[in-house]
Amino acid sequence: MTDRIVLIGLGGIGSQLLPSLVRYLGHRPEPRPLLVLVDGDAYEPANRSRQLFPDDALGTNKAEALARVFRGSGLALAAIAEHVRSDNVGQIVREDDVCLLAVDNHPTRALVDRHIAELIDVTLISGGNDETDGNVQLVRRRDGYSVDGHLTEIHPEIGRAVESDVMPGAGCAVLAAERPQLVVTNLMVASAMLNCLWAVTEQGSVPYSEVYLDVVHNAARSRSWFRVPAGAQ
């Protein structure tokens, strides 16, 4: 297993994913990875309907609050109370990491996607959703080659986003008003992200590149676009 798992985004998806992620990792054989939690936002009253935090976390940074909750779980945890930006992404996501990307905006997805395209070996599992549907996309870099393509290649709308479109400090309430979120959709995406991590870790391979999720029909549909390096059979 990798030495570091980096969870970026601790909102509706990330905060629901974290308890099961900690349970899974904390009961694996040692050595266990360092779990790095990354989020620059504070937990707000409006988050209570779909984000999993203790009440005494109100007004505090999300990454720091959840790191406190899960210390003593048998895992080493680190909190980075920052938004991911072009000047810090290289320190946050490193070679050989597994990055779980659970953010709610395309510019951050595009930024992380561009960064990992420069790395040799790294795994990115990115999850997102609208109100009643969502997706989980897997990007594997192996020996400098992208097995599944990239977020921006498969979804050009992510690539068209620019970092200046993100407004750090605007808060989740503003984003939720623009793009309504449901706890049931957040949970479905979080579960699919953990499924993908489990398969990568325990099986060594995943037979898909993306999963589409629909809570109305309680459906999941996978797609694959594996690529073969030039000259390989």
Phi, psi and omega in degrees: 000152177301157177280340184220133169242126185247117177257111181257118181101115183236043177267225185299321178277308187297319182289333176281328179289323192301313182302317179289324177298315179296318179297316180296308184292323183291345180248013172276160177298150174287156359283139180263152184284158167286131178257116183255123180256129187231121174192134179264358185268159172264152176284127187245156178305324181294345181280347191298332185291340185213002179244143191257095180221153171289152182299330181285000177274352182305131179084357181253164180295138185295315182296315180293321181297314182284332173297321177295320182300318189258005171292140186093004180274358185096358177248149168276128181238147173227144180244134174241107186271058183219153166284150176282126181228170180296335182269357178230355184299327180292333176276335184276315180247121188236172176306139175072004177287157159254121182251121174260110187257111185234048182267170185246024181211145181292322181303320178291321176300315180296320180298312180294319180299315178297321181294313184290340176296344179265356182265163183271310181226117180197152177237129177242126173240110187248127180236142178202165179205157165264209187291310185237005177219162181197185178207159172233126182242135180254130175233115180248123171257120181230118181054039177080010181242140180268107184295321187250011191077200182227164180306312185287337178285317182279326180236089184302334180297332175290317182294335180282346179285149179236155186299330182291347178287341180277137179243083180306135179093351178295332176089158183290331182298321179294314181294321180294326178293326180282322181228093184305142182235146177237142180298327181294322178288318176304316181294320181295318178293316179301317179297318180294325176295317179294321175304316182295315178300315180301315182295317178298318185284313188268328183261341180081352181204157178228128184276031178206164177247339181204148175235128173262140186233142181219112183283334180297317179262003182049051189235148173227135182225125182260154176223153181230145171212060178295144181240142180258129179301149178304131179090350179273155178276000000 
